[in-house]
Amino acid sequence: MMRCFELKWWFVYISIFVSGSTYSQRKAVDLVRDSIDHEKFMFLINANREQSYITITEGFGNLEPLLMEAKLSPSYFFSRKKKTWALLLNPQVQIRMQNTESWPINTPSYKAHLTFFHSIDFWQRSFLKKLFFENALWSVTVGHHSNGKAGSYYINDTTKVIDMEDGNFATNYMIGSISTYKAKLIRRNMVAFRSIKGSVEIHPRPWSVEEIRDSYGRYRFFGTLGMGGPWREAKKTWANRWLQQSSIELQVGWIAGKMDSKSPVDVSKRLIIDIHYQYYPEWFDEIAFFLRYYRGQDYYNLYFVNTIYVVSFGLTSNILSPRQAIKFFKNKNSY
């Protein structure tokens, strides 16, 4: 009887030990998975942030002759490990340097964004996963755009000619966005991604200087499709390499709200088309080449009164390293 009693307790001890060991292993795996989910989340929101760039001349279109257009766009992330949320601070300065004597610089554009990102956890358990892609996140942005000037908006109140150099331009806004995305490893050395993003941008009337409230267009709607890498392996090796080092983004936008006397359905003034192609050479870790087509309202402070169409090209910051992505997905597929 005593021996059976002892065996019973030994069985209990072993069961507790095995259970505890199994729990610890599961907990360790869960922690690793949480960490990987966090890394994936950060990788994807980093891929969505605005980049620094510099163009070579004004490109081809209806811009004034430029030596270059450049934007400095550093990003500062705040987040917690193993958590799928992040706060992004993104100050920006944008300039256009004229291709004339002494290379004067047009009054710069200044922007600042504060964005909160969060994953949509229920997405993978809903029908939305089948309609779109398997992962999703939402974001809310508060932003500011100005030219740093406080002069009179018009050079002459009679002729209503805008002072492009010293006229006051300032607007604050909010953006709400939902993004859905998918990424996968192709063989062992290639990675591909697809993403869809929808956003609404609102410029509340009191948040803008009085002179632009009825001319800037206070409501903006955007749809963005992004892709990079070979979704299916091509037969030619060179094609796989080219696709692996490439990404393209297509954005279509519509400006609603008052734009002086423009019709609410005036496509020529309200439609925005923005197409980016980027090539990430293997021999550059920090720099990529880009080719861009933009058509729509000018994005450069008071120049918004113009509608521009331009094909530009130059250098941009490399925020989507294919090698980094491959390494990440190899680690992800280990669990």
NUVOKE-163135 format. One record per residue (C-alpha): residue in one letter; x negated, y, z negated; residue number from 0. Coordinates in Angstrom, 2 decimals, always signed. Each point is the difference from the previous one (the first is absolute). Layout:
<rs>
{doti=A; c1=X; c2=Y; c3=Z; lose=NUM}
...
</rs>
This chain:
<rs>
{doti=M; c1=+0.00; c2=+0.00; c3=+0.00; lose=0}
{doti=M; c1=-2.83; c2=+2.36; c3=-0.93; lose=1}
{doti=R; c1=-1.81; c2=-0.76; c3=+3.25; lose=2}
{doti=C; c1=+3.16; c2=+0.79; c3=+2.05; lose=3}
{doti=F; c1=+0.39; c2=+3.25; c3=-1.94; lose=4}
{doti=E; c1=-3.60; c2=+0.98; c3=+0.76; lose=5}
{doti=L; c1=+0.36; c2=-0.90; c3=+3.68; lose=6}
{doti=K; c1=+3.12; c2=+2.13; c3=+0.16; lose=7}
{doti=W; c1=-1.84; c2=+3.05; c3=-1.31; lose=8}
{doti=W; c1=-2.93; c2=-0.63; c3=+2.30; lose=9}
{doti=F; c1=+2.48; c2=-0.03; c3=+2.89; lose=10}
{doti=V; c1=+1.43; c2=+3.33; c3=-1.23; lose=11}
{doti=Y; c1=-3.49; c2=+1.54; c3=-0.27; lose=12}
{doti=I; c1=-0.96; c2=-1.17; c3=+3.49; lose=13}
{doti=S; c1=+3.30; c2=+1.26; c3=+1.43; lose=14}
{doti=I; c1=-0.50; c2=+3.44; c3=-1.57; lose=15}
{doti=F; c1=-3.59; c2=+0.12; c3=+1.26; lose=16}
{doti=V; c1=+0.99; c2=-1.01; c3=+3.55; lose=17}
{doti=S; c1=+2.94; c2=+2.40; c3=+0.02; lose=18}
{doti=G; c1=-2.17; c2=+2.83; c3=-1.26; lose=19}
{doti=S; c1=-2.68; c2=-0.80; c3=+2.55; lose=20}
{doti=T; c1=+2.57; c2=-0.13; c3=+2.83; lose=21}
{doti=Y; c1=+1.54; c2=+3.28; c3=-1.18; lose=22}
{doti=S; c1=-3.43; c2=+1.64; c3=-0.09; lose=23}
{doti=Q; c1=-0.76; c2=-1.22; c3=+3.51; lose=24}
{doti=R; c1=+3.34; c2=+1.25; c3=+1.29; lose=25}
{doti=K; c1=-0.51; c2=+3.30; c3=-1.76; lose=26}
{doti=A; c1=-3.45; c2=+0.34; c3=+1.55; lose=27}
{doti=V; c1=+1.41; c2=-0.75; c3=+3.47; lose=28}
{doti=D; c1=+2.85; c2=+2.48; c3=-0.57; lose=29}
{doti=L; c1=-2.50; c2=+2.68; c3=-0.99; lose=30}
{doti=V; c1=-2.03; c2=-0.65; c3=+3.13; lose=31}
{doti=R; c1=+3.13; c2=+0.14; c3=+2.14; lose=32}
{doti=D; c1=+1.04; c2=+3.26; c3=-1.69; lose=33}
{doti=S; c1=-3.44; c2=+1.40; c3=+0.71; lose=34}
{doti=I; c1=+0.20; c2=-1.10; c3=+3.65; lose=35}
{doti=D; c1=+3.49; c2=+1.51; c3=+0.37; lose=36}
{doti=H; c1=-1.38; c2=+3.24; c3=-1.41; lose=37}
{doti=E; c1=-2.95; c2=-0.04; c3=+2.42; lose=38}
{doti=K; c1=+2.33; c2=-0.69; c3=+2.92; lose=39}
{doti=F; c1=+2.32; c2=+2.81; c3=-1.11; lose=40}
{doti=M; c1=-2.90; c2=+2.46; c3=-0.30; lose=41}
{doti=F; c1=-1.43; c2=-1.08; c3=+3.35; lose=42}
{doti=L; c1=+3.32; c2=+0.65; c3=+1.73; lose=43}
{doti=I; c1=+0.73; c2=+3.40; c3=-1.53; lose=44}
{doti=N; c1=-3.59; c2=+1.02; c3=+0.72; lose=45}
{doti=A; c1=+0.62; c2=-0.93; c3=+3.65; lose=46}
{doti=N; c1=+3.03; c2=+2.35; c3=+0.03; lose=47}
{doti=R; c1=-1.70; c2=+3.12; c3=-1.31; lose=48}
{doti=E; c1=-0.89; c2=+2.94; c3=+2.22; lose=49}
{doti=Q; c1=-3.54; c2=-0.05; c3=+1.38; lose=50}
{doti=S; c1=-2.72; c2=+2.55; c3=+0.50; lose=51}
{doti=Y; c1=-0.89; c2=+0.61; c3=+3.63; lose=52}
{doti=I; c1=-1.78; c2=+2.25; c3=+2.47; lose=53}
{doti=T; c1=+0.93; c2=+0.41; c3=+3.66; lose=54}
{doti=I; c1=-2.31; c2=+0.72; c3=+2.93; lose=55}
{doti=T; c1=+1.31; c2=+3.23; c3=+1.59; lose=56}
{doti=E; c1=+3.76; c2=+0.55; c3=+0.21; lose=57}
{doti=G; c1=+0.53; c2=-3.10; c3=+2.11; lose=58}
{doti=F; c1=+2.49; c2=+0.12; c3=+2.87; lose=59}
{doti=G; c1=+3.22; c2=+1.95; c3=-0.36; lose=60}
{doti=N; c1=+1.23; c2=+3.48; c3=-0.81; lose=61}
{doti=L; c1=-2.12; c2=+0.87; c3=-3.06; lose=62}
{doti=E; c1=-2.24; c2=+3.05; c3=+0.19; lose=63}
{doti=P; c1=-3.67; c2=-0.73; c3=+0.89; lose=64}
{doti=L; c1=-1.57; c2=-1.53; c3=-3.12; lose=65}
{doti=L; c1=-3.45; c2=-1.14; c3=-0.95; lose=66}
{doti=M; c1=+1.70; c2=-2.39; c3=-2.41; lose=67}
{doti=E; c1=+2.95; c2=-0.65; c3=-2.30; lose=68}
{doti=A; c1=-0.94; c2=-1.54; c3=-3.33; lose=69}
{doti=K; c1=+1.75; c2=-1.17; c3=-3.16; lose=70}
{doti=L; c1=-1.61; c2=-0.82; c3=-3.32; lose=71}
{doti=S; c1=+2.31; c2=-2.37; c3=-1.89; lose=72}
{doti=P; c1=-1.52; c2=-1.56; c3=-3.15; lose=73}
{doti=S; c1=+2.16; c2=-2.34; c3=-2.11; lose=74}
{doti=Y; c1=+0.01; c2=-0.67; c3=-3.74; lose=75}
{doti=F; c1=+1.80; c2=-3.10; c3=-1.30; lose=76}
{doti=F; c1=+1.33; c2=-0.63; c3=-3.50; lose=77}
{doti=S; c1=+1.20; c2=-3.51; c3=-0.79; lose=78}
{doti=R; c1=-0.21; c2=-2.86; c3=-2.51; lose=79}
{doti=K; c1=-1.53; c2=-3.36; c3=+0.72; lose=80}
{doti=K; c1=+2.43; c2=-2.81; c3=+0.83; lose=81}
{doti=K; c1=+2.84; c2=+2.55; c3=+0.40; lose=82}
{doti=T; c1=+1.63; c2=+0.74; c3=+3.34; lose=83}
{doti=W; c1=+0.42; c2=+3.73; c3=-0.41; lose=84}
{doti=A; c1=-2.32; c2=+2.88; c3=+0.76; lose=85}
{doti=L; c1=-0.20; c2=+3.78; c3=-0.07; lose=86}
{doti=L; c1=-1.81; c2=+1.74; c3=+2.87; lose=87}
{doti=L; c1=-1.27; c2=+3.58; c3=+0.02; lose=88}
{doti=N; c1=-0.91; c2=+1.19; c3=+3.50; lose=89}
{doti=P; c1=-1.23; c2=+3.61; c3=+0.52; lose=90}
{doti=Q; c1=-0.63; c2=+1.00; c3=+3.63; lose=91}
{doti=V; c1=-1.61; c2=+2.80; c3=+1.99; lose=92}
{doti=Q; c1=+0.51; c2=+0.22; c3=+3.76; lose=93}
{doti=I; c1=-1.76; c2=+2.39; c3=+2.40; lose=94}
{doti=R; c1=-0.09; c2=+0.86; c3=+3.69; lose=95}
{doti=M; c1=-3.27; c2=+1.47; c3=+1.26; lose=96}
{doti=Q; c1=+0.49; c2=+2.00; c3=+3.20; lose=97}
{doti=N; c1=-2.29; c2=-0.53; c3=+2.95; lose=98}
{doti=T; c1=-0.76; c2=+3.71; c3=+0.43; lose=99}
{doti=E; c1=-2.83; c2=+2.32; c3=-0.96; lose=100}
{doti=S; c1=-1.21; c2=-0.55; c3=-3.62; lose=101}
{doti=W; c1=+2.35; c2=-3.01; c3=-0.30; lose=102}
{doti=P; c1=+2.65; c2=+1.63; c3=-2.23; lose=103}
{doti=I; c1=+2.20; c2=-2.21; c3=-2.19; lose=104}
{doti=N; c1=+3.75; c2=+0.44; c3=-0.01; lose=105}
{doti=T; c1=+1.53; c2=+0.55; c3=-3.43; lose=106}
{doti=P; c1=-0.21; c2=-3.50; c3=-1.57; lose=107}
{doti=S; c1=+2.91; c2=-2.18; c3=-1.04; lose=108}
{doti=Y; c1=-0.01; c2=-1.14; c3=-3.62; lose=109}
{doti=K; c1=+1.96; c2=-3.01; c3=-1.19; lose=110}
{doti=A; c1=+0.28; c2=-1.91; c3=-3.25; lose=111}
{doti=H; c1=+1.96; c2=-3.23; c3=-0.56; lose=112}
{doti=L; c1=+0.83; c2=-1.85; c3=-3.20; lose=113}
{doti=T; c1=+1.50; c2=-3.42; c3=+0.78; lose=114}
{doti=F; c1=+1.29; c2=-2.79; c3=-2.23; lose=115}
{doti=F; c1=+0.02; c2=-3.51; c3=+1.55; lose=116}
{doti=H; c1=+1.75; c2=-3.07; c3=-1.35; lose=117}
{doti=S; c1=+0.58; c2=-3.48; c3=+1.40; lose=118}
{doti=I; c1=+3.56; c2=-1.23; c3=+0.62; lose=119}
{doti=D; c1=-0.04; c2=-3.27; c3=-1.93; lose=120}
{doti=F; c1=+3.45; c2=-1.31; c3=+1.01; lose=121}
{doti=W; c1=-0.80; c2=+0.36; c3=+3.71; lose=122}
{doti=Q; c1=-1.48; c2=-3.52; c3=+0.35; lose=123}
{doti=R; c1=+3.10; c2=-1.52; c3=-1.62; lose=124}
{doti=S; c1=+2.50; c2=+1.78; c3=+2.25; lose=125}
{doti=F; c1=+1.20; c2=-0.18; c3=+3.61; lose=126}
{doti=L; c1=-2.12; c2=+3.10; c3=+0.74; lose=127}
{doti=K; c1=-3.07; c2=-2.24; c3=+0.20; lose=128}
{doti=K; c1=+1.50; c2=-1.69; c3=+3.06; lose=129}
{doti=L; c1=+1.16; c2=+3.23; c3=+1.64; lose=130}
{doti=F; c1=-3.35; c2=+1.78; c3=-0.39; lose=131}
{doti=F; c1=-3.33; c2=-1.15; c3=-1.52; lose=132}
{doti=E; c1=-0.68; c2=-1.95; c3=-3.19; lose=133}
{doti=N; c1=-1.34; c2=+2.82; c3=-2.21; lose=134}
{doti=A; c1=+1.25; c2=+3.52; c3=-0.68; lose=135}
{doti=L; c1=-0.72; c2=+3.09; c3=-2.05; lose=136}
{doti=W; c1=+1.64; c2=+3.36; c3=-0.59; lose=137}
{doti=S; c1=-1.59; c2=+3.37; c3=-0.59; lose=138}
{doti=V; c1=+0.94; c2=+3.53; c3=-1.02; lose=139}
{doti=T; c1=-2.14; c2=+3.02; c3=+0.93; lose=140}
{doti=V; c1=-0.04; c2=+3.61; c3=-1.15; lose=141}
{doti=G; c1=-2.00; c2=+2.17; c3=+2.40; lose=142}
{doti=H; c1=-1.14; c2=+3.54; c3=+0.75; lose=143}
{doti=H; c1=-1.00; c2=+1.56; c3=+3.34; lose=144}
{doti=S; c1=-1.27; c2=+3.56; c3=+0.42; lose=145}
{doti=N; c1=-2.57; c2=+2.17; c3=+1.75; lose=146}
{doti=G; c1=-1.29; c2=+1.74; c3=-3.13; lose=147}
{doti=K; c1=+1.13; c2=+3.45; c3=+1.20; lose=148}
{doti=A; c1=+2.40; c2=+2.51; c3=-1.53; lose=149}
{doti=G; c1=+0.26; c2=+2.60; c3=+2.76; lose=150}
{doti=S; c1=+3.12; c2=+1.18; c3=+1.78; lose=151}
{doti=Y; c1=+1.58; c2=-2.73; c3=+2.11; lose=152}
{doti=Y; c1=+0.41; c2=+2.31; c3=+3.00; lose=153}
{doti=I; c1=-2.58; c2=+2.33; c3=+1.51; lose=154}
{doti=N; c1=+2.84; c2=+2.32; c3=+0.97; lose=155}
{doti=D; c1=+3.52; c2=-0.26; c3=-1.41; lose=156}
{doti=T; c1=+1.42; c2=+1.48; c3=+3.19; lose=157}
{doti=T; c1=-1.53; c2=-2.46; c3=+2.47; lose=158}
{doti=K; c1=+0.05; c2=-2.91; c3=-2.49; lose=159}
{doti=V; c1=-3.44; c2=-1.19; c3=+1.08; lose=160}
{doti=I; c1=-1.38; c2=-2.49; c3=-2.56; lose=161}
{doti=D; c1=-3.37; c2=+0.74; c3=-1.56; lose=162}
{doti=M; c1=-1.72; c2=-3.34; c3=+0.61; lose=163}
{doti=E; c1=-3.13; c2=+0.95; c3=-1.95; lose=164}
{doti=D; c1=+1.27; c2=+1.74; c3=-3.14; lose=165}
{doti=G; c1=+3.74; c2=-0.68; c3=-0.09; lose=166}
{doti=N; c1=+1.31; c2=-1.84; c3=-3.05; lose=167}
{doti=F; c1=+0.85; c2=-3.66; c3=+0.57; lose=168}
{doti=A; c1=+0.88; c2=-2.37; c3=-2.84; lose=169}
{doti=T; c1=+2.40; c2=-2.90; c3=-0.46; lose=170}
{doti=N; c1=+0.39; c2=-2.72; c3=-2.61; lose=171}
{doti=Y; c1=+1.74; c2=-3.28; c3=+0.70; lose=172}
{doti=M; c1=+0.92; c2=-3.51; c3=-1.10; lose=173}
{doti=I; c1=-0.36; c2=-3.26; c3=+1.94; lose=174}
{doti=G; c1=+1.68; c2=-3.32; c3=-0.72; lose=175}
{doti=S; c1=-1.28; c2=-3.08; c3=+1.85; lose=176}
{doti=I; c1=+0.48; c2=-3.76; c3=+0.23; lose=177}
{doti=S; c1=-2.66; c2=-2.18; c3=+1.66; lose=178}
{doti=T; c1=+0.14; c2=-3.67; c3=+0.86; lose=179}
{doti=Y; c1=-3.07; c2=-1.91; c3=+1.11; lose=180}
{doti=K; c1=-1.55; c2=-3.35; c3=+0.72; lose=181}
{doti=A; c1=-3.61; c2=-1.09; c3=+0.29; lose=182}
{doti=K; c1=-1.51; c2=-3.36; c3=+0.83; lose=183}
{doti=L; c1=-3.32; c2=-1.70; c3=+0.55; lose=184}
{doti=I; c1=-0.66; c2=-1.26; c3=+3.54; lose=185}
{doti=R; c1=-2.44; c2=-2.89; c3=-0.14; lose=186}
{doti=R; c1=-2.80; c2=+0.83; c3=-2.45; lose=187}
{doti=N; c1=-1.38; c2=+3.19; c3=+1.41; lose=188}
{doti=M; c1=+2.95; c2=+2.12; c3=+1.17; lose=189}
{doti=V; c1=+2.82; c2=+1.79; c3=-1.77; lose=190}
{doti=A; c1=+3.10; c2=+1.70; c3=+1.40; lose=191}
{doti=F; c1=+2.70; c2=+2.24; c3=-1.46; lose=192}
{doti=R; c1=+3.33; c2=+1.49; c3=+1.00; lose=193}
{doti=S; c1=+1.92; c2=+2.75; c3=-1.80; lose=194}
{doti=I; c1=+3.20; c2=+2.00; c3=+0.31; lose=195}
{doti=K; c1=+0.61; c2=+3.21; c3=-1.90; lose=196}
{doti=G; c1=+3.00; c2=+2.31; c3=-0.28; lose=197}
{doti=S; c1=-0.14; c2=+3.39; c3=-1.73; lose=198}
{doti=V; c1=+2.04; c2=+3.11; c3=-0.66; lose=199}
{doti=E; c1=-1.66; c2=+3.39; c3=-0.58; lose=200}
{doti=I; c1=+1.98; c2=+2.84; c3=-1.62; lose=201}
{doti=H; c1=-1.05; c2=+3.64; c3=-0.40; lose=202}
{doti=P; c1=+2.47; c2=+1.49; c3=-2.54; lose=203}
{doti=R; c1=+0.95; c2=+3.51; c3=+1.03; lose=204}
{doti=P; c1=-1.34; c2=+1.80; c3=-3.13; lose=205}
{doti=W; c1=-3.33; c2=-1.87; c3=+0.35; lose=206}
{doti=S; c1=-1.01; c2=+1.81; c3=+3.21; lose=207}
{doti=V; c1=-0.83; c2=+3.64; c3=+0.69; lose=208}
{doti=E; c1=+3.08; c2=+1.87; c3=+1.14; lose=209}
{doti=E; c1=-1.16; c2=+0.67; c3=+3.58; lose=210}
{doti=I; c1=-0.23; c2=-3.68; c3=+1.00; lose=211}
{doti=R; c1=+3.07; c2=-1.40; c3=-1.73; lose=212}
{doti=D; c1=+2.17; c2=+0.20; c3=+3.12; lose=213}
{doti=S; c1=-2.68; c2=-0.75; c3=+2.58; lose=214}
{doti=Y; c1=-2.25; c2=-2.79; c3=-1.31; lose=215}
{doti=G; c1=+2.52; c2=-2.85; c3=-0.12; lose=216}
{doti=R; c1=+0.55; c2=-1.12; c3=-3.58; lose=217}
{doti=Y; c1=+0.86; c2=-3.68; c3=+0.58; lose=218}
{doti=R; c1=-2.26; c2=-2.50; c3=+1.76; lose=219}
{doti=F; c1=+0.53; c2=-3.70; c3=+0.69; lose=220}
{doti=F; c1=-2.81; c2=-2.33; c3=+1.03; lose=221}
{doti=G; c1=-0.34; c2=-3.62; c3=+1.07; lose=222}
{doti=T; c1=-3.48; c2=-1.53; c3=+0.25; lose=223}
{doti=L; c1=-1.23; c2=-3.28; c3=+1.45; lose=224}
{doti=G; c1=-3.57; c2=-1.07; c3=-0.72; lose=225}
{doti=M; c1=-2.00; c2=-3.02; c3=+1.11; lose=226}
{doti=G; c1=-3.56; c2=-1.24; c3=+0.08; lose=227}
{doti=G; c1=-1.88; c2=-3.18; c3=+0.78; lose=228}
{doti=P; c1=+1.04; c2=-2.92; c3=+2.26; lose=229}
{doti=W; c1=+3.40; c2=-1.29; c3=-1.17; lose=230}
{doti=R; c1=-0.64; c2=-3.08; c3=+2.13; lose=231}
{doti=E; c1=-3.44; c2=-1.16; c3=+0.95; lose=232}
{doti=A; c1=-0.88; c2=+1.01; c3=+3.58; lose=233}
{doti=K; c1=-1.69; c2=-2.38; c3=+2.42; lose=234}
{doti=K; c1=-2.88; c2=+2.38; c3=+0.69; lose=235}
{doti=T; c1=-2.58; c2=+0.62; c3=-2.73; lose=236}
{doti=W; c1=-0.49; c2=+3.63; c3=+1.03; lose=237}
{doti=A; c1=+3.75; c2=+0.62; c3=-0.30; lose=238}
{doti=N; c1=+0.04; c2=-1.39; c3=-3.57; lose=239}
{doti=R; c1=-2.96; c2=+2.20; c3=-0.96; lose=240}
{doti=W; c1=+1.58; c2=+3.10; c3=+1.52; lose=241}
{doti=L; c1=+3.36; c2=-0.61; c3=-1.69; lose=242}
{doti=Q; c1=-1.68; c2=-0.75; c3=-3.35; lose=243}
{doti=Q; c1=-1.76; c2=+3.37; c3=+0.06; lose=244}
{doti=S; c1=+3.09; c2=+1.93; c3=+1.14; lose=245}
{doti=S; c1=+3.17; c2=+1.43; c3=-1.49; lose=246}
{doti=I; c1=+2.85; c2=+2.05; c3=+1.43; lose=247}
{doti=E; c1=+2.75; c2=+2.04; c3=-1.62; lose=248}
{doti=L; c1=+3.11; c2=+1.39; c3=+1.67; lose=249}
{doti=Q; c1=+2.05; c2=+2.63; c3=-1.83; lose=250}
{doti=V; c1=+3.25; c2=+1.52; c3=+1.24; lose=251}
{doti=G; c1=+1.52; c2=+2.93; c3=-1.86; lose=252}
{doti=W; c1=+2.98; c2=+2.32; c3=+0.18; lose=253}
{doti=I; c1=+0.29; c2=+3.50; c3=-1.49; lose=254}
{doti=A; c1=+3.44; c2=+0.96; c3=-1.30; lose=255}
{doti=G; c1=+1.21; c2=+3.24; c3=-1.52; lose=256}
{doti=K; c1=-0.16; c2=+3.57; c3=+1.28; lose=257}
{doti=M; c1=-2.73; c2=+0.85; c3=+2.51; lose=258}
{doti=D; c1=+1.02; c2=+3.56; c3=+0.94; lose=259}
{doti=S; c1=+2.45; c2=-0.31; c3=+2.90; lose=260}
{doti=K; c1=-1.06; c2=-3.53; c3=+1.06; lose=261}
{doti=S; c1=+2.78; c2=-2.47; c3=+0.67; lose=262}
{doti=P; c1=+0.38; c2=-2.85; c3=-2.55; lose=263}
{doti=V; c1=-0.59; c2=-2.44; c3=+2.88; lose=264}
{doti=D; c1=-2.85; c2=+1.85; c3=+1.73; lose=265}
{doti=V; c1=-2.37; c2=-2.92; c3=+0.66; lose=266}
{doti=S; c1=-2.76; c2=+2.26; c3=+1.36; lose=267}
{doti=K; c1=-0.33; c2=+1.82; c3=-3.34; lose=268}
{doti=R; c1=+1.06; c2=-2.61; c3=-2.57; lose=269}
{doti=L; c1=-1.49; c2=-3.28; c3=+1.18; lose=270}
{doti=I; c1=-3.46; c2=-1.03; c3=-1.28; lose=271}
{doti=I; c1=-2.06; c2=-2.80; c3=+1.54; lose=272}
{doti=D; c1=-3.34; c2=-0.85; c3=-1.59; lose=273}
{doti=I; c1=-2.11; c2=-2.94; c3=+1.23; lose=274}
{doti=H; c1=-3.36; c2=-0.92; c3=-1.58; lose=275}
{doti=Y; c1=-2.43; c2=-2.58; c3=+1.33; lose=276}
{doti=Q; c1=-3.09; c2=-0.73; c3=-2.13; lose=277}
{doti=Y; c1=-3.05; c2=-2.15; c3=+0.64; lose=278}
{doti=Y; c1=-2.14; c2=-1.20; c3=-2.91; lose=279}
{doti=P; c1=-3.47; c2=-0.96; c3=+1.30; lose=280}
{doti=E; c1=-1.83; c2=-2.71; c3=-1.92; lose=281}
{doti=W; c1=-3.09; c2=+2.17; c3=-0.25; lose=282}
{doti=F; c1=+1.86; c2=+2.84; c3=-1.81; lose=283}
{doti=D; c1=+1.35; c2=-0.61; c3=-3.51; lose=284}
{doti=E; c1=+1.32; c2=+3.50; c3=-0.67; lose=285}
{doti=I; c1=+0.89; c2=+1.38; c3=+3.45; lose=286}
{doti=A; c1=+2.48; c2=-0.96; c3=+2.70; lose=287}
{doti=F; c1=+0.80; c2=+1.42; c3=+3.45; lose=288}
{doti=F; c1=+3.51; c2=+1.19; c3=+0.78; lose=289}
{doti=L; c1=+2.18; c2=+1.00; c3=+2.93; lose=290}
{doti=R; c1=+3.22; c2=+1.87; c3=-0.73; lose=291}
{doti=Y; c1=+3.02; c2=+1.24; c3=+1.91; lose=292}
{doti=Y; c1=+2.19; c2=+2.56; c3=-1.77; lose=293}
{doti=R; c1=+3.09; c2=+1.75; c3=+1.28; lose=294}
{doti=G; c1=+2.24; c2=+2.18; c3=-2.14; lose=295}
{doti=Q; c1=+0.00; c2=+2.93; c3=-2.41; lose=296}
{doti=D; c1=-3.52; c2=+1.25; c3=-0.71; lose=297}
{doti=Y; c1=-1.14; c2=-1.23; c3=-3.45; lose=298}
{doti=Y; c1=-2.45; c2=+2.88; c3=-0.57; lose=299}
{doti=N; c1=+1.60; c2=+2.53; c3=-2.44; lose=300}
{doti=L; c1=+1.57; c2=+3.01; c3=+1.82; lose=301}
{doti=Y; c1=-0.63; c2=-1.62; c3=+3.35; lose=302}
{doti=F; c1=+3.11; c2=-2.10; c3=-0.67; lose=303}
{doti=V; c1=+1.84; c2=+2.44; c3=+2.28; lose=304}
{doti=N; c1=-1.76; c2=-1.74; c3=+2.92; lose=305}
{doti=T; c1=+0.80; c2=-3.36; c3=+1.54; lose=306}
{doti=I; c1=-3.20; c2=-1.78; c3=+0.93; lose=307}
{doti=Y; c1=-0.94; c2=-3.09; c3=+1.99; lose=308}
{doti=V; c1=-3.58; c2=-1.15; c3=-0.16; lose=309}
{doti=V; c1=-2.22; c2=-3.02; c3=+0.48; lose=310}
{doti=S; c1=-2.92; c2=+0.29; c3=-2.43; lose=311}
{doti=F; c1=-2.93; c2=-2.22; c3=-0.91; lose=312}
{doti=G; c1=-2.84; c2=-0.04; c3=-2.50; lose=313}
{doti=L; c1=-1.21; c2=-1.57; c3=-3.23; lose=314}
{doti=T; c1=+2.03; c2=-0.94; c3=-3.05; lose=315}
{doti=S; c1=-0.60; c2=-1.57; c3=-3.40; lose=316}
{doti=N; c1=+0.11; c2=-3.81; c3=-0.05; lose=317}
{doti=I; c1=+2.59; c2=-0.93; c3=-2.65; lose=318}
{doti=L; c1=+0.88; c2=-3.42; c3=+1.42; lose=319}
{doti=S; c1=-3.13; c2=-2.13; c3=+0.04; lose=320}
{doti=P; c1=+0.72; c2=-3.31; c3=+1.80; lose=321}
{doti=R; c1=-2.88; c2=-1.70; c3=-1.82; lose=322}
{doti=Q; c1=+1.40; c2=+1.09; c3=-3.37; lose=323}
{doti=A; c1=+3.45; c2=-1.25; c3=+0.99; lose=324}
{doti=I; c1=-1.36; c2=-3.41; c3=+1.08; lose=325}
{doti=K; c1=-1.84; c2=-0.40; c3=-3.32; lose=326}
{doti=F; c1=+3.13; c2=+0.94; c3=-1.91; lose=327}
{doti=F; c1=+2.28; c2=-2.45; c3=+1.80; lose=328}
{doti=K; c1=-2.50; c2=-2.83; c3=-0.36; lose=329}
{doti=N; c1=+0.11; c2=+0.54; c3=-3.78; lose=330}
{doti=K; c1=+3.79; c2=+0.25; c3=+0.09; lose=331}
{doti=N; c1=+0.40; c2=-3.29; c3=+1.83; lose=332}
{doti=S; c1=-2.04; c2=-1.80; c3=-2.69; lose=333}
{doti=Y; c1=+2.93; c2=+0.20; c3=-2.44; lose=334}
</rs>
